Every structure is written in C-alpha cells, then in structure tokens.
Amino acid sequence: MKKNNKTLQELSDLSKSKKKLKDNFPNFIHKIRFPVYKNIEPNCEISFEYPLTVFVGQNGCGKSSVLHAIQGAPANKSVGNFWFSTNLDPIKESRGKPSCFIYEYYNEEAKKFVEVVKLRVKYDKIINGRRRVNPDYWEPKRASVEYGMLIPQKVNGKPEPGSLASKRWEVPKINVEYLDFRSELSAFDQYFYFGEQPKNLVRYNTKQDRLRSWVKNQLTPILTGKRAHSFRRNSKKLNSKPSINLSDDEVSIISYILGKNYIGCKMVKHSIFGTLGYSVQFISKERSYTEAFAGSGEMAVVRVVNTVANAEESSLILLDEPEVSLHPGAQKKLRDYLLEICRDKKHQVIICTHSPVFLEGLPESAIKVFVPNSEGRFRVVGNVYVNDAFIQIGQTVYDKKRIIVEDAAAKSLVDHALKILGADFEESIDVQYYPGGESSIFKDLVVHSRKQDDNIFVIFDGDIYQGEWPREESVSRNDLDQVIKHYCQQSVEKLNFRNDGGNDRDSGGRIEQTKREYLRYLSEKCFFLPVEIPEELIWEASTINGKEDIERRIGSTGKGRFKEYIGLYVEGQTGTDSSADRAAIIRQTLNMSFDHENEDFQKLKQILIDIKDYH
C-alpha cells in the first residue's frame, strides 16, 4: 500500500472539480437533498465532492437514515428495506407531503447533470386476482418544478436523450454494497448468543454440543471443499455455494490491517446454525481457526475487504460504523485501504462513523457533520475541518490548543515564533490556516463560540483591526447587530446565527444569547497581528540582500515587496506571483535572515505566550 498522503493527493487531483469527478468516477452521486425525510431538516442538501465521504454526528442524528436513502437511490433499490411503518412507529407524512429525496448524477446520454426524485408511495394493486398492498413502497416520479428540478423536454417529438416518456430522467444503475457493522455478526455469534437452546436433550445437552456436531458434520466439509452447502428455508432449496478462498491480495491486505500474518483465508455464507451468516477460517503458519476463536474485528475486516475488493468497478460502497471492534491502528489502515480502492477501482465510498481516526488527514470537502437545529431536527454542515467536526458533537480530536490564521504566510510566521519560543510551545499548539480568509473564519467561529471551546484561538491579520474587541456585557440589545457588523465587517445574516437557536422572533432570547457568546469569544480568544499583513513583519525583520534597492524601487506593501524580491532574486524576472515560491522564500527568510529581536515579532511572541497560558 502507498503512503497515505500520496493517495490523498492522487484522489484530490482526480476530484479537483465537479467535471473531474464525473470524468473519473462515472457512477458518482454528486448531491442528495431531502425536501421531507425522517428527522432531517427540510430541504437539507449534501454535496459529495471527494471519492470518500465521512458522515459524523451524535447518536440518532440521521446519519444511517441518509445512508439508507443513498442505498435506495439507484435503480431497483428501495429505502423501504430499512425504513417502514408499524402501528407502534407509524410514518407520518409532513403536511400531507410524501417522504422523498432527490439526488443528482451525470447523465451520459443527456450530457449534463440531472436529478431523480424518489417518493414513498402506497402500493395498492390487484395482481393475479389478489390485492397487494405495500405502504412503504418507494419509486421514482416525474421531475417536478415544485422541487426545483430540471424537467426533461421533448426533442423532435421524442423524449430528450437520457429521459423517459413520463418526463423523468432515467434512474442510474449502480452496484451498491452496503455493510452495517453493528449488525454484522458471524454465524457462530448469531447462534451462540442469540440462538435457542437445544430441544433434543438426548443428543445435545448444551449449545456447545450442538455446535460441535454442526461444525464436524457440516461446516468442516464445506470449508475443506468436500461439498457445497444448500441453503434451505421452509424445506425449499434456495441455492448452493461452495466456500470462497480469498485471493492472495485480499489475505495480504487483511494481514496488514489487522497486524497478523495470515497465509490463507476461507469464507462461506451458510444457514447451518439456523440463520444465514458467515463463517471464516483464518490460516497462519502456526495454526488455523474460525470465527469462533477470532475477534469480531477480524470478521469485520474480512467482510469489508472481500466485499470491496470484489465489487464491480465504479460501485457505491456504504459502510455504517466500520470502526466497531477495531483498535485505532487497524481503523487507520482500513481507512487507507478504502482510499486506495477508491482511486484504483473508481468507487464512491461513504462512511458513517464516531471515530476521529477515519477523518485524520482528509480534506474538509470529505467531511459532513450532522448538527441539531432548534426544532430537534438535523442539518448537515459540509467543508468542515477535522477538529471542528468533533467539536460539533462535543468531542475533541487533539488535546493541543489550536490557532487559526488567515493564510500560509501567517502560518509560517506563527510556526516560526513557536519554534523560537521552544519545544514546549511547539508540542502544545497547532497552527492552521483557512483558505477563505477572515470572512470564513468569522462565520465558523459561531460554532466555536456556542461551545466556548478553550482550545480554539484565532490570530487575524492586522488590516481588519477596528480597535479592541468590545466586552459583550457593555453592548446593549439594540446595538448588538451593529457592533458585530462593525467588527466582523459582515452582517449577522451572513454569519448565520439562525442556525444555532431558532429565529429572531424566539421569545426565549436564544439568538441574542448566541450573539453575546460570540462577542465574548472574540474578546477572549481572538487576537491581531501587530502589522497589517504577515509579509510586512517578515520583510521588516529580514536582513536579505538587496532589500534597500527593492524598497527604493517600489516602496510597496510587504506582500508586494516579497513578490518583487522573488521575481528579482529567485527567477530573475519581475512580476512573478508564484504562491509556492513565495512560501518557500518566506520559510527561508525566517530560518536564515530574520531579526528575532524585532519589536513586532516580540509582540507576536507575547500573544502566543498569552494563548498558551490561557485557562
């Protein structure tokens, strides 16, 4: 297996844009939205922008429900296999509208992205003289203007390519592999923990006696290849299959993930123990054993590797909590394998998880967080950093304090200051930058301020400094919105406080409280560089050759002077604007020709000391 960071980069290259995704992953579901669906916020939309997507959220937030919808999206698939109505748990349609979801894919015939809607409808028909009723029947319907869908048109009196006469787009045929690891019990475990006690006490005194007989007379011949097993239900033969010898590649991958040294692995699906389940024989040089002696984690890895490795190319792979019974090291290796299989076989993989391990190193476009709204439903937030994903559900990934800055230059400067302050600072503080700059940071801080997270700090560039942050208790209710707009340079509507507490008419004042928590967070955990932009400080404290000549020539800002310096002294030409070159020169300047006694650099160091000492 390749190094994880190389695989991540290769996948990023294959999915840089929506066009690249559809070119490289032909069966890709690009988007799904939910006008009315279970406890998901109405009209919630999830975009898939990376071959592997991870759903994160607290228990009961709807992650599995969304996974079921995605499973039921392609042709000949149905959500009704997992979600159905009973007297105790009736499905009530919202305001008379049926439960439904809409998903987007690229239609090759139409040569464009189109949407398909699937609705829950009551199936009530007379077939062969008998009435057939299924209240949980899901079927595709016509594209609807009500849902904002693109309607197929007629071309020369015929349905538009890629559509049907019923004015709906063709439902894509995608192979789906769905594994729920909370219910993936081996055949042995199903019987031993949940099977009935033997009724014939003359032959079997215990479950163990019965299992010994079954294993000797039926399972052993199947695993050794002496005979196939016939599935039976109500005395009717269903099918007959021999055991599967996993390939050398599969055995190697399983060994790598589990840290074992298997030389072979056999698997069979059977009903010998009363219910359908899998038995696996693990073979190593020292011994062989079945799932009766294996851990449940071993069974889970065998199932996912065998399923994914043998799935047809460009399949949709859905995994619900694959971390069950796996230690963190095995979880990471399994995640890395899934990334590689996405790249090699063009699969789309979607995972529901509670494990931070599956998120480590992933781009923010791969992470989707389920968070509650004021009505007890759940919305889905995309493009989330790893730490932020678990802050949303009350869990942090790292114990380190984290500083957010606006760009790569600021990160290089702050990282260098931490290095100068010593190993204790470097080991206790991480620095990350937001590509979207200060406007994105201000928006995302709404989440952190709600939880008043002690580990998240911000150092903004000095060019947005509007004076010291105000203390929230000194701001009147009438001035609250205007003060926030003044200091954040964007309206409260853009900052989206609504997502964190009802609406502005909420008599409980939750919106006002969220805004005050936000101001408190800004005043306590947000700082400014002592200069307008980081390049200005780096330039002023640098001792590079030719510095005076450049200043005489252009007398520009710090960023402009660095651009000129790179052009003149690195590539031999003016006007170069390579971000990679600029970053390299910044790092070189900080390490080789930088005055650490510079007054502004000392102020930055003091900010970092204050952050480290914050309690």
Stockholm file with secondary structure:
# STOCKHOLM 1.0

chainA/1-615         MKKNNKTLQELSDLSKSKKKLKDNFPNFIHKIRFPVYKNIEPNCEISFEYPLTVFVGQNGCGKSSVLHAIQGAPANKSVGNFWFSTNLDPIKESRGKPSCFIYEYYNEEAKKFVEVVKLRVKYDKIINGRRRVNPDYWEPKRASVEYGMLIPQKVNGKPEPGSLASKRWEVPKINVEYLDFRSELSAFDQYFYFGEQPKNLVRYNTKQDRLRSWVKNQLTPILTGKRAHSFRRNSKKLNSKPSINLSDDEVSIISYILGKNYIGCKMVKHSIFGTLGYSVQFISKERSYTEAFAGSGEMAVVRVVNTVANAEESSLILLDEPEVSLHPGAQKKLRDYLLEICRDKKHQVIICTHSPVFLEGLPESAIKVFVPNSEGRFRVVGNVYVNDAFIQIGQTVYDKKRIIVEDAAAKSLVDHALKILGADFEESIDVQYYPGGESSIFKDLVVHSRKQDDNIFVIFDGDIYQGEWPREESVSRNDLDQVIKHYCQQSVEKLNFRNDGGNDRDSGGRIEQTKREYLRYLSEKCFFLPVEIPEELIWEASTINGKEDIERRIGSTGKGRFKEYIGLYVEGQTGTDSSADRAAIIRQTLNMSFDHENEDFQKLKQILIDIKDYH
#=GR chainA/1-615 SS CCCHHHHHHHHHHHTSSHHHHHHHCTTCEEEEEEEEBTTBCTTEEEECCSSEEEEEECTTSSHHHHHHHHHTSSTTCCGGGTCCCCSSSCCCCBTTBCCEEEEEEEETTTTEEEEEEEEEEEEEEEETTEEEEEEEEEEEECCCGGGTCCCCCEETTEECTTBCTTSCBCCCCCCEEEEETTSCCCHHHHHHHHSCCCSCTTTCSSHHHHHHHHIIIIIHHHHTTSCCEEEEETTEEEEEECCEECCHHHHHHHHHHHTCCEEEEEEEEECTTSSCEEEEEEEESSCEEETTTSCHHHHHHHHHHHHHHHSCSSCEEEEECTTTTCCHHHHHHHHHHHHHHHHHHCCEEEEEESCGGGGTTCCGGGEEEEEECTTSCEEEECSCCHHHHHHTTTCCSCSSEEEEESSHHHHHHHHHHHHHHCHHHHHHEEEEECTTHHHHHHHHHHHHHHHTCTTEEEEECGGGCCSSCCCGGGSCTTTHHHHHHHHHSSCHHHHTGGGGSSCTTCTTCHHHHHHHHHHHHHHHHEEECSSSSHHHHHHHHBCCTTHHHHHHHHCCCHHHHHHHHHHHHTSSSTTCCCHHHHHHHHHHHHHHSBCTTCHHHHHHHHHHHHHHTCC
#=GC SS_cons         CCCHHHHHHHHHHHTSSHHHHHHHCTTCEEEEEEEEBTTBCTTEEEECCSSEEEEEECTTSSHHHHHHHHHTSSTTCCGGGTCCCCSSSCCCCBTTBCCEEEEEEEETTTTEEEEEEEEEEEEEEEETTEEEEEEEEEEEECCCGGGTCCCCCEETTEECTTBCTTSCBCCCCCCEEEEETTSCCCHHHHHHHHSCCCSCTTTCSSHHHHHHHHIIIIIHHHHTTSCCEEEEETTEEEEEECCEECCHHHHHHHHHHHTCCEEEEEEEEECTTSSCEEEEEEEESSCEEETTTSCHHHHHHHHHHHHHHHSCSSCEEEEECTTTTCCHHHHHHHHHHHHHHHHHHCCEEEEEESCGGGGTTCCGGGEEEEEECTTSCEEEECSCCHHHHHHTTTCCSCSSEEEEESSHHHHHHHHHHHHHHCHHHHHHEEEEECTTHHHHHHHHHHHHHHHTCTTEEEEECGGGCCSSCCCGGGSCTTTHHHHHHHHHSSCHHHHTGGGGSSCTTCTTCHHHHHHHHHHHHHHHHEEECSSSSHHHHHHHHBCCTTHHHHHHHHCCCHHHHHHHHHHHHTSSSTTCCCHHHHHHHHHHHHHHSBCTTCHHHHHHHHHHHHHHTCC
//
